[in-house]
Amino acid sequence: MLKQKSKSQHLAAISLIVMAAGFLATIPLPLSVWRTILQGGFEAGLVGGLADWFAVTALFRHPMGLPIPHTAILPKNREKIIAKIISMLEQDWLTKESIREKIAAFQFSEKLFTIVNKEIHAQPVKKNIITLIQHFIKKIEIKMIAPTIEKELKAFVENIDINYYFPLLVDQITIRKYDEKTLDFILKEIDDWAKKESTKNQLGGMAVEMIENIKADGIMQFALRSFSNLVNEEKLGNIIQSLILKGVDNYRDPLNQNRKTLLIHIDTKLQTMKSNEKIYEELNRFKLQIIEKWKPEEKIIELLTEFQQKAHDFVEEPSFYDEYILPLITKSLNELKENSDKMMQLETWIKKQISSFVDRNHSKIGRLVRENLDKLDTKTLIHMIETNVGKDLQWIRVNGAVCGFLIGLVLVGIKALF
């Protein structure tokens, strides 16, 4: 810009020098028509160039430093010029209506989606999103939310309907044959216990003791003594042990009638329990007692703290963004773009927000321009204006000299003819 201004200044000066030199060069020439015409052309060009130099210079400063009236127009009228610039900006160039028209014609949502689709693949955006997610994870106050979780958990357990779940539990016992499995487990434990040598001795000793403690008279007493002389502790233990093992084997047989009868009895009792109100009352009391004594807050804090750290570490994995966040954002954007109603709502909302912002801050445009111009002293402001428009103004000087020369030729030529 400075080079262009310098070239145009030199050209304007050269044109003025040429006119002056031409005028001076024609003075000593012999009097003739051509001398008169050329001298008149150079004279008019010199006057036009000087007049335009004076006019252009008077815009920015006093010509030759002389305080001639109506010169240095821009420095003297700084405030008026700034006020006019601001007025033109607010009322003519950047009016609210013109800005609203531009806003209405622009498709913000399409541009927004284009930018987002491009930026979500950029490494800085990826890093910032991951950092933001980790920040939110770490900001979660576990000790603050643990009591709420405990309260909700207890409320959930308390609201469990025993009347609904207990019959289902009883039915599952029958369907899954837990009654038979329980019976078989008990029989196995009895069988293992009865087969022990210590069990046999213990049973024999108990039987002998019981016989000896039986009180009887006459023949019954004689019979008991005779029986006790025939058997001892070992024999009685073997007899009782054999009876128990045989009974266990019988009840283990699926076809055994006693087993079937026992299982039917168990099932009947189970079905009866489904309509026993006392059982439901007892279960509800038991549930409330458990809830009252249950203090899970510490465990909840421990689990949530562990989960928080795992979530933080998981987010930091290189594949997390590409496998989870990026597909989620892309899917959400595609769904939004395919929904014309939502797109229209988004576009309307964006334009409404921008229009509201313009309405609230339109007056600040002029204020901003004034603040920026006020930061500049008059000399700097004039220099900026002259630097930016000086080239065209210097061409005014050149054109003034050339046009003056041509007009001078024409006028002197006409004068010579008449």
Disulfide bonds with the S-S distance in Angstrom:
none
